[in-house]
Amino acid sequence: MRDTNGNGGVEKREAAAASEASIRYRGWRVVGVCFVMATLIWGFGFYGHGFYLAELHRRHGWPASLIGSATTLYYILSAVLVVFISDAMRILSVRACVIAGTLALAGAVAALPFIDHPWQLVAAYMVMSLAWATMSLGAINIILGLWFEQKRGLAISLALNGASFGGIVIVPALVFLAGATSFTTAALTGAVLILVLMLPLATSVLGAAIPRNETPQGSHSPREAAAPDRAWTRASALRTLAFWNVCGTFALAITSQAGFLVHQIAFLEPAIGRYTAGVAVAVTSSMAIVGRLLLGALSGWINQRIASAVSLASQAAALAVMTQTNDPVTLLVACAVYGFSVGNVITFPSLIVQSEFPAGSFAMLIGLSTGIGQFTYAFGPGLLGIVRDATGGYGAALGLCVALNLAAASIILRRPRGASGLAQRGE
């Protein structure tokens, strides 16, 4: 029934907040599923690329630039796909998109040990790109946006801790299995794990309809909630300086981060050994969890732009230290400092978009921003591989990452004048 007193919007927001604050709110089960999803997609589809690069180089002798370029193509295609993920989830449903991504991820991982030619690696990564588009940052933000409004920042932070957990558990496990048995055994075991964990959760929890009284902004179903605000289009966002100020900043930052994380094992292995390099990945990911939990707890109290700049500057400092030492302890400490902000770099865009742009356009803007970010950071692994091969070492490659981080930190501190009004009007 329509509220004739004009208080319907306030009552709806208060009811949503009360529901979200309850541990029995069904949205928290969705957060749990998104945590598992993030663990798998980041473990196998992001951090895992460093493991694949090292193993494929060891097995076939392919140069880092070739394997890194295949990773670049993977991110480019997934960037195109993720721009339209809000439309796909509205038309096909959240459950169908995630199931398709799960099958694609498992199939691609299982195929990697059996490839013999570079074109086969490209084909496997093209299949994996569907998984990244339907299971990673853009998809998780959209899914949780259907269930949360007042607690959205906390929900996203908790779910995206799965990304760091994937680096802590999956990559070291793959390294251990490959060393103890073979690359083939490690990859096939991983593929089975993906199917066993994700298919039942996607079928059950993500298939549930959102109840009328628990749906943010009064939507009745995931398809309705995923629809973007009519006042905003992708074209209008691309004409808005406020959007580019956020999107462009984190595109630079994530380009640096993706490049380093893909090459992290290859960079560290000569100095500290194969297994310790795997531990370094776990340390990096563990600190990412700490950093993201702290951000989730403080997200309502801090200036997110200043916090973003501090995070990016700390990563630049950690990378600079890594270029100056071969000491194992110092390198592990630097990885820990770097890792503290790894999770926040991919969380800050969502929080800034939520606070500075219309709520009804959140899904579309996040999909567009994530797609643009993925398109730029798609070149990170390949670019670092080219610089590394050209210079014979990783010093110049990490120096490039430092420069990108410092540029991003400078830009995010300078919010365009009048950006808030433009954002609200969608101009």
N, C-alpha and C positions, 0 to 999 in steps of 0.2 A: 504493500500500500504506500502511496506517495505521502511524504511528510509535509503537511500543509504549514507547519510552523517554521520551516526552513532549517531545522536542526538535524536533518537526515545525514548530511555529510559528516557532521561532528560526531553523531552517535555511531555511525559506521566506522569512523577512524578509532573511536574509543573501544568499540567491540573488537576490532581487529587487533589493537594493541593488547587488550586483555587476553585474547586467545593466544597471540604469539608469545606472551609472557608465561604461559602455562606449559609445564613439561609434557602435558598430555596432548598438546596441540599437534595435530597430525603432520604439520609442516616440518617438525623436527625429524620425523622419520624420513622425509624427503631430503633433509640436510644430510642424514646418514648415508642415504643412497648416493647422493652427490659426492660425499667424501670418498666412497668406494670407487665411484666413477673417475674422480680426479686422481686417485691413487693409481689406477690402471692406465689412464690415458697419458698422464705425465710420466709414470714409470716406464712405460713401453713406447710412448709416442713423443716424448720430449727428452728426458734424461737418458733414455735408452739409446738415443742416437750416438752418444759418446761411446757407448759399449759397442754398437754396431760398427762405428767407424774404426775402432781399434781392432775388432775381430776381422772385419773384411779386409783391412789393410794387411793384417797378419796372414790371412789365408790366401789372398789373391795378389798382394803387393800393389794394389791400386793406390795412387797418390791421394793425400788428404784433400786436395782441391777437387778431385773427381767425386769422391764420396760426399764431401761437403756440398758440392753443387747439386747432387741428387737430393740432399736434405733441403736445399734452397727451393727446388722445384716442388717438393712436398709441401712446404709452407706457402708457396705462391698459390697452388691450387686450393689448399684449405682456406686461404684468405678469401678467395673468390666465393667459395661455398658458404663461409661463415657469415658473410654480409647478408645472406638471405635466410639465415637459420631461424629467425623469428617467423618468417613466412612459412617455412617448411614445418615448423612445430605447430603453427596454427592450422595448416591444411592437413598434414598427415598425422598429427598428434605427437606429443612428447615421447610416448612409449615407442612408437614406430621408428622415430629418428634415432633414439638411443640403441634400440635393438640392431638396427642397420649398422650403426657405428661399431657396436660390439663385435659383430660378425666380421666387419672389415678389418678391425684391429687384430683379432685373433688370426685371421687368414694371412694378413701381411707378415706378422711376426713369424708364423710357422713357415712361411716361404723363404725367409732370408737365408737360412743355411744352405738352401738348395740352388741358389743362383750361381751362375758361372760367368755371366756377362753383365757389363754395366747397364744395358738397356733393361735387363730383368730387375735390377735394383731400382731403377726409375719406375718400372711398372708396379713393383711391390709398394713403393712409397706413394704412388698415386692412389692405390687402394687404401692405404693407411690414412691419406688425407681426408677421406670421408669420415673416418673415426674421429680425427682431430676436430673437424668442423662440428660434429654432432655430440661430442662428449667433453670438450674442453671449456675454456673460459667463457666464451660467448653463450654457449648452451647452458652452462651452470648458472650464470647470471640471470638468464631468462627464466629458467625453471624456478629458481628461488624467488624471482620477482613475482611469480604467480601466487606464491604462498605468503610472502612477507612484505610488510611495508615499514612498520616502526622498528622491527628487529632485523631489517634486511642486511645492514652492515655486519652484524654479528653472525647471521646465518651464512653469508658469503665467506667471511673469514674462517669460520669453522669448517665449511665444506672444502674450501681451497687448501686447507691444511693437508688434505689428501694428496695434493700435488707434491708437497714436500715429503710426505710419508712415502710416496712412490719412489722418490730419490733415495730415501733412507733404506728402504727394504728391498725394492725390486732390483735396482742397479747392482748393489753389492751381491745380491743373491745370484744374478745372472753372471757376474764376474766369477763368483765362487763355483757355480755349476759348470761354467765353460772350462775353468781351470781343472776341476776335479774330474769332469767327464768330457764334454765336447760342446762346441757352439750349437750343434744340432740339438742335443739333449736340452740345453738351456732354453733354446727358442721354443721347442715343442712343449716343454713344461709350462713355459709362460703362456702359450696360446691356450692350453687347457685351463689354466688358472683364470684367464680372462673370461672364458665361456662359463665356467662353473660359478664364478662369483657374480657376474653381471647379468646374465640372462634371467635368472629367477627374480632378481630385484627389479629389473626393468619391467618385467611382465606383471609383477604384483603391485609394488608401491607406486611406480610411475604411471600405472594404468588407472589409478583411482581418480575419480572426479573430485574437484575442489568443492566442498560444500558452500552453499550460498552465504551462510553467516560467517564463513572463515576465509572468504576470498578477498584479498586486497582490492580496494577500489570498486567493490561491488560486482566483480565479474562472476559469472556462473560456471565457467569451465576453463580449462587451460587454453582452448582455442580462442575464446573471447578475450581472455586476459593477455594473450600474446599479441593482440592486435595493436598497432601503434596509434598514437594520438593523431587525429585527423589534421591538426594544425601543423604537424611536422611531416616532412618527407625527407628522403635521403638527399635529394637535390638541395633543399633548403638548409640542411645541416652542413653540406659541403660548401655552401656560400657564407657560412657563419664563422667569423674569426674566433668567437668564444669556443666553438667546437674544435677548431684546429689547434687552438692553444692547448687544449687537453690532449687531443688525439695525437698531434704531432710530437708533443713532448715525450709521451710514453712510447711512441713508435721508435724514437731514437734510443730511449732507455732499454726497451725490450730487444732492439736489434743488438745492442752491446751484450745484453744478458744472454740471449739465445746463442750468440756466437761463442761466448766464453764457455757456457755450460756444455755445448756440444763438443768442444775441444778440450775440456778440462782434464779428462783422463789422459789424452794424448800429450798434453802439456806437462802434466805432473809425473807421468810414468817414468821418464828418464831420470828424474831427480829422486823420487821416493819409492819407485817400484810399482808393479801392477796392483798388488793387493792393497797397499797403502793408498794408492790413488783412488781405489774403490771406497776406502774409508773416508777419504777427503770429500767424495761426493755425498756420503752419508752425513758427514759433519755439516756440509753446506746446507743440505736439506733439513737437518735437525734444527739448525739455527733459523731457517726460514719459518719453521713452525712457531718457534718462540717469538719471532718478530711479528708474525701474523696474528697470533693470539693477543699480543700486547696491543696491536693496532685495533683489533676487534673490541677490546675492552675500553680503549681510549678514543675510539672513532668519533664519539659524540662530544668530545671535550677538546680536541686539538684542532689547530689550523692545518688542514690536510695538504695545502700547497707548501707550507713551510716544512712539514714533516716529509713530504715527497722530496724536496730539495736536499734535506739532510740525509735521507736514505741514499739518494743518488750520489752525493758527494762521498759518503762513507764507502760505497762500492768502488768509486774511482780510487780512493786512497788504498783500499785493499789490493786492487789490481796493480797499482804502482809498486807496492811492497813485493808482490809476487815476482815482478820482473827483476828484482834486485837480489834475490836470495835463492839458494838451493837447500837451505836448512829445513829438514822435515817439520820440525815443530813450528817454525815461523810460517811455513807454507800452510800448515793446518790451521793455525790461528788466523791467518789472512783469509782462508776459505770460510772460517766461522764468521768473521766480520762481514765478508761479502754476502754470505748466506742469510744473515739477519734481515737483509732487505730484499732478498729474492722474491719472497712471497708477496711483500707489500707493493713491489713494483707492478704486479699484475692485479693487485686489489685496489690501489689508489684510484685508477680511472673510474671504476664503478662507484666509489664513494663520492668522487667529485661530480660525476654526472648526476648522481642521485640528488646532491645538494644544490647544484647550480642549474639544472634543466628540469623541464616539466616531467612529472611522474609518469604520465600517460605515454611518453615517448621513450621511456627507459629502455625497453627491449630493442626497439629499432636502433637507437643511438649506440647502445652497447654492441649490438651486432655489427654496425657500421664501423665503430671505432676499433673493435677487435679485428675486423677484417683488414682495415688499413694497417694496423699494427703488425699483423701477421704478414702482410705483403712486404713491409719494410724489413722485418726481422728475418724473413725468408732468405734475405741476402747475407745475413750475418755469418752463418756457418761457412758458406762458400767464400765470402770475402776474407774471413780470417784464414781459411785454408790457402787462398791465393797469396795473401801477404806472408804467411808462414813459409810456403814453398819458395817464394821469391827471395826471401831474406835468409832462409836457412834456419830459422828459429821463431819462437813465439814472442820475442820482446816487442817487435814493432806491432804485431797483431794485438797484443794486450794494450799497447800504447794507444791504438785506435779506439779500443773500448773505453779507455780512460777519457779520451776527448769527447766521445759521444755522451758519456755520463755527465760530464761537466757542462756540456752544452744544454742537455735536458734540464739539469738543476737550475741553470740560469733562466731558461725560458719559463719554467713553471712558476717562478716567483713573480712573473710579470703578467698579471691578469689584465686582459684588454679593458680599456675604459668603456663603461656601458655594457659590458658583456652580460651582466645579469638580466637587464631588460631585454636585450636581443634574444637571449636564450629562452626567456619566458614566452616571447612572442613568436619564436621560431623563425626569426629573420636572419 
